[in-house]
């Protein structure tokens, strides 16, 4: 088996009882292919919450990053702006 780095070694199950095989093709959110215009999409959703995004509560935003929070919701909805907006409004 080719070397995949330390993180892969830590993820390897010690026995055959793991529900996923070691070479699983499952992806995590940050491996999702973002559209080329993702920044414009973030800006579009951000603007729906006020000119400076002020209607996005700061207590939902790590380190005060309102745009980063908006982007998390976009990623969760695969950059579908209306669905991300609804999800964020439901969360607020």
C-alpha positions as CSV (number, residue, x, y, z in Angstrom):
1,X,0.0,0.0,0.0
2,X,1.4,3.4,-0.9
3,X,2.4,5.8,1.9
4,X,-0.4,8.3,2.6
5,X,1.0,10.3,5.4
6,X,0.6,10.3,9.2
7,X,-3.1,11.5,9.1
8,X,-4.0,8.5,7.0
9,X,-2.1,6.2,9.3
10,X,-4.1,7.5,12.3
11,X,-7.3,7.1,10.4
12,X,-6.5,3.4,9.5
13,X,-8.6,1.0,11.6
14,X,-6.7,-1.5,13.7
15,X,-9.1,-4.3,12.7
16,X,-11.7,-5.2,10.1
17,X,-14.7,-3.9,12.2
18,X,-14.6,-0.4,10.8
19,X,-17.8,0.5,8.9
20,X,-15.7,2.3,6.2
21,X,-12.8,0.8,4.4
22,X,-9.4,2.5,4.8
23,X,-9.4,3.6,1.2
24,X,-12.8,5.1,1.5
25,X,-13.9,7.5,-1.2
26,X,-16.0,9.5,1.3
27,X,-15.3,13.2,1.2
28,X,-15.4,15.9,3.8
29,X,-16.9,19.3,3.2
30,X,-13.6,21.1,2.4
31,X,-13.0,18.7,-0.5
32,X,-16.2,19.8,-2.2
33,X,-15.4,21.5,-5.5
34,X,-16.2,25.1,-5.1
35,X,-17.5,27.1,-8.1
36,X,-15.0,29.5,-9.7
37,X,-17.2,32.4,-8.6
38,X,-17.5,31.4,-5.0
39,X,-16.4,34.8,-3.7
40,X,-19.2,36.6,-5.6
41,X,-21.6,34.0,-4.3
42,X,-20.5,34.7,-0.7
43,X,-20.9,38.4,-1.3
44,X,-24.4,37.9,-2.7
45,X,-25.6,35.9,0.4
46,X,-23.7,38.3,2.7
47,X,-25.6,41.3,1.2
48,X,-28.9,39.6,2.0
49,X,-28.1,40.1,5.7
50,X,-27.5,43.9,5.5
51,X,-25.0,46.1,3.7
52,X,-22.2,44.9,6.1
53,X,-23.8,41.6,6.9
54,X,-24.8,43.1,10.3
55,X,-27.9,40.9,10.5
56,X,-25.7,37.8,11.0
57,X,-25.2,37.6,14.8
58,X,-21.6,37.8,15.8
59,X,-22.1,35.1,18.4
60,X,-22.5,32.7,15.4
61,X,-19.3,33.9,13.8
62,X,-15.9,32.5,14.9
63,X,-13.5,35.3,15.5
64,X,-16.1,37.8,14.2
65,X,-15.9,36.5,10.7
66,X,-19.3,37.1,9.3
67,X,-18.3,36.2,5.7
68,X,-16.7,33.0,6.9
69,X,-20.0,32.1,8.6
70,X,-22.0,32.8,5.5
71,X,-19.6,30.7,3.5
72,X,-20.0,27.7,5.8
73,X,-23.8,27.8,5.2
74,X,-23.1,28.1,1.4
75,X,-20.8,25.0,1.5
76,X,-23.4,23.1,3.5
77,X,-25.9,23.8,0.7
78,X,-23.4,23.3,-2.1
79,X,-23.5,27.0,-3.0
80,X,-27.2,27.2,-3.6
81,X,-27.8,30.7,-2.4
82,X,-31.5,30.6,-1.6
83,X,-31.2,27.3,0.3
84,X,-28.2,28.7,2.3
85,X,-30.1,31.8,3.1
86,X,-33.1,29.9,4.4
87,X,-30.8,27.6,6.4
88,X,-29.0,30.6,8.0
89,X,-32.3,32.4,8.7
90,X,-33.7,29.3,10.3
91,X,-30.6,29.0,12.5
92,X,-30.8,32.7,13.6
